[in-house]
Amino acid sequence: MIPVVVLVVAKAPVPGQAKTRLAAGVGDQAAAEIAAAALLDTLDAVAAAPVAERVVALTGELDAADRADEIRARLADFTVVPQRGADFAARLANAHVDAATAAGALPVLQIGMDTPQVTAELIAECARELLATDAVLGLARDGGWWVLGATDAMMADCLRSIPMSRSDTGAVTLAALTDTGANVSLVPTLADVDTLDDVDAVRRECAPASRFARATRNVSHAR
C-alpha cells in the first residue's frame, strides 16, 4: 500500500451546471451524462489503486445529478469533504489541506474528473513518484494540468493566484510550484475533456467498455 492520499476534486454532474463548455456542443443533458460517466470511471480507477486513503472534494447538488444513485454508492468507498472557497483556485488549494487533514497528513495526489482514461496503474505510478520528490505535476495537452501531488499540502497554496482553464495554466503552475523551492517531477501528459473537440482524443485512450466510451459513442468532434 502506497502511503499517499488520492484526492479527486469533483462537481456533481447536474444538467445545466456540469461541463458547460462541452454542453455548448452536445446539450445540457448529454454533457451531464458524459460528466457522470467520466466521474464514475475516475472513481473506479482511484478505488482500485493501491493507495492508503481516498478523498473526494465535492461541490454541487448530488441529488439532482445524472446517475446520482450510482455515484453515491461509489462514494461510499471514499471520504467525502465539501469544496470550500470563493473560486476554483481557492477550492483546489483548500481541498489539498482538507484531504491531508482527513488522511493524517499523508502526501496528497490530486486529480479531477476530466481524465476518465486514467488507470489504477498510472495513479500508482504517480503516487510512487511523489514519494521520491517534493511534488509531481502531470500536464494536460490543452495547456492545463490533470494531476498535482505535494508531500506538504501547503505547497498547493500557490494555486490560489493561478488563473485556471487557460492555455498557460500548466506552465504557470509548474513555475509556481518551483518557486516554493520544491523539486517537481513531471509525470505523463494526458488529454482531458472540456469541450466537444476533446472527446475523440480522450475516448481513444479509454477502454472500449468504459462508461465514458459508451456515453460518447455517438459523439463526434465539432466540424
C-alpha positions in Angstrom: 0.0 0.0 0.0 1.5 3.4 -1.1 1.3 5.9 1.8 -0.4 8.6 -0.2 -4.0 10.0 -0.2 -5.5 10.4 -3.7 -7.8 13.4 -3.8 -10.5 13.7 -6.5 -11.9 17.2 -7.0 -15.3 16.7 -8.5 -18.5 18.5 -9.4 -21.9 16.8 -9.2 -22.9 16.2 -12.9 -26.1 18.3 -12.8 -27.6 19.1 -16.2 -27.0 22.8 -17.0 -24.2 23.1 -14.4 -21.7 20.3 -15.4 -19.4 20.6 -18.3 -20.9 23.8 -19.6 -18.3 24.2 -22.4 -19.0 20.7 -23.6 -22.7 21.3 -23.3 -22.4 24.1 -25.9 -21.8 21.3 -28.4 -23.9 18.4 -27.1 -26.6 19.9 -24.9 -27.0 20.1 -21.1 -28.3 16.6 -20.6 -25.8 14.8 -22.8 -23.0 16.8 -21.1 -24.2 15.8 -17.7 -24.3 12.1 -18.8 -20.8 12.3 -20.1 -19.6 14.1 -16.9 -21.2 11.3 -14.8 -19.5 8.6 -16.8 -16.1 10.4 -16.5 -16.5 10.8 -12.8 -17.5 7.1 -12.2 -14.6 5.8 -14.4 -12.2 8.0 -12.4 -13.6 6.9 -9.1 -13.2 3.3 -10.1 -9.6 3.8 -11.0 -8.8 5.5 -7.8 -10.7 2.9 -5.8 -8.5 0.2 -7.5 -5.2 2.0 -6.9 -3.0 0.6 -4.1 -3.0 3.8 -2.0 -3.6 4.4 1.7 -6.5 6.8 1.5 -9.0 8.2 -1.0 -10.8 11.6 -0.6 -13.4 13.3 -2.8 -13.8 17.1 -2.5 -17.3 17.5 -3.9 -19.4 20.5 -5.0 -22.9 20.7 -6.4 -26.2 19.0 -5.6 -25.7 15.3 -5.9 -29.4 14.6 -5.6 -30.0 16.5 -8.9 -27.1 14.8 -10.7 -27.2 12.3 -13.5 -26.6 8.8 -12.2 -26.9 10.1 -8.7 -27.6 6.7 -7.1 -24.6 5.1 -8.8 -22.3 8.0 -7.8 -23.5 7.9 -4.2 -22.9 4.2 -4.0 -19.3 4.6 -5.4 -18.6 7.4 -2.9 -19.2 5.0 0.0 -15.6 3.9 -0.6 -14.2 7.5 -0.2 -14.0 10.1 2.5 -16.1 13.0 1.1 -15.5 16.6 2.0 -17.2 19.7 0.7 -15.3 22.1 -1.5 -14.8 25.5 0.0 -13.5 28.7 -1.4 -14.6 31.7 -3.4 -13.2 30.4 -6.7 -11.9 27.2 -8.3 -8.2 28.0 -7.5 -9.1 28.5 -3.8 -11.2 25.4 -3.7 -8.2 23.4 -5.1 -5.8 24.7 -2.5 -8.3 24.2 0.3 -9.1 20.7 -0.9 -5.4 19.7 -0.5 -5.4 20.8 3.1 -8.7 19.1 3.8 -7.5 15.8 2.2 -4.3 15.9 4.2 -6.2 16.6 7.4 -8.6 13.7 6.7 -5.7 11.3 5.9 -3.4 12.2 8.8 -1.0 14.4 6.8 -0.2 11.9 4.1 1.2 13.3 0.8 -1.7 14.4 -1.4 -2.1 13.4 -5.1 -4.9 15.3 -6.7 -6.8 14.6 -9.9 -10.0 15.9 -11.4 -12.8 14.2 -13.3 -11.7 15.2 -16.8 -9.4 12.3 -17.5 -11.6 9.2 -17.4 -8.8 7.2 -19.2 -6.7 7.3 -16.0 -5.9 3.8 -14.7 -5.1 2.5 -11.2 -1.6 1.7 -12.5 -1.0 5.2 -13.6 -2.3 6.6 -10.3 0.1 4.2 -8.5 3.0 5.3 -10.7 2.3 9.0 -9.9 1.9 8.2 -6.2 5.3 6.4 -6.1 6.9 9.2 -7.9 5.5 11.6 -5.3 7.2 9.7 -2.5 10.6 10.2 -4.3 10.3 14.0 -4.6 8.5 17.1 -3.3 5.8 17.5 -5.9 4.6 16.0 -9.1 2.7 17.6 -12.0 1.0 16.0 -15.0 0.4 18.4 -17.8 -2.7 18.3 -20.0 -2.5 18.5 -23.8 -4.6 21.7 -23.8 -2.0 23.6 -21.7 -3.5 22.8 -18.3 -2.7 20.0 -15.9 -4.6 16.8 -14.8 -2.7 15.7 -11.7 -0.8 17.6 -9.0 0.8 16.0 -6.0 2.5 17.5 -3.0 4.2 16.0 0.0 3.2 19.0 2.0 -0.4 20.2 1.4 0.6 23.8 2.0 2.6 23.7 -1.3 -0.7 23.8 -3.1 -1.4 27.2 -1.5 0.4 28.7 -4.6 -2.6 27.6 -6.7 -4.7 30.5 -5.2 -3.0 33.0 -7.5 -3.0 30.9 -10.7 -5.6 31.6 -13.4 -7.3 28.4 -14.2 -8.6 27.0 -17.5 -6.1 28.8 -19.7 -3.6 27.6 -22.2 -0.7 28.5 -19.9 -2.2 27.2 -16.6 0.1 24.2 -16.6 3.3 26.2 -17.2 2.3 28.8 -14.6 1.5 26.1 -12.1 4.9 24.4 -12.7 6.6 27.8 -12.2 4.7 28.5 -9.0 5.5 25.1 -7.5 9.2 25.5 -8.4 9.2 29.0 -6.8 8.2 27.4 -3.5 11.5 25.7 -3.5 10.0 22.3 -4.3 11.6 19.7 -6.6 8.9 19.0 -9.1 8.8 15.8 -11.1 6.7 15.7 -14.3 4.6 12.7 -14.9 2.8 11.6 -18.1 0.8 14.1 -20.1 -2.8 13.2 -20.8 -5.7 14.7 -22.8 -8.6 15.9 -20.8 -12.2 16.6 -21.8 -13.5 20.1 -21.6 -15.1 20.7 -25.0 -16.6 18.7 -27.9 -13.2 18.8 -29.7 -11.6 16.9 -26.8 -14.0 13.9 -26.8 -12.3 11.8 -29.6 -8.8 12.1 -28.1 -10.0 11.1 -24.6 -12.2 8.3 -25.9 -9.3 6.7 -27.8 -7.4 6.4 -24.5 -10.3 4.8 -22.7 -11.1 1.1 -22.5 -13.9 0.4 -25.1 -16.2 -0.9 -22.3 -15.7 2.1 -20.1 -18.6 4.3 -19.2 -17.0 7.3 -20.9 -16.6 5.3 -24.2 -20.2 4.2 -24.1 -21.5 7.6 -23.2 -19.7 9.3 -26.1 -20.1 6.5 -28.7 -22.3 8.7 -30.9 -20.5 12.0 -30.1 -18.1 13.3 -32.7 -15.8 16.3 -32.7 -17.0 19.7 -33.8 -17.0 20.3 -37.5 
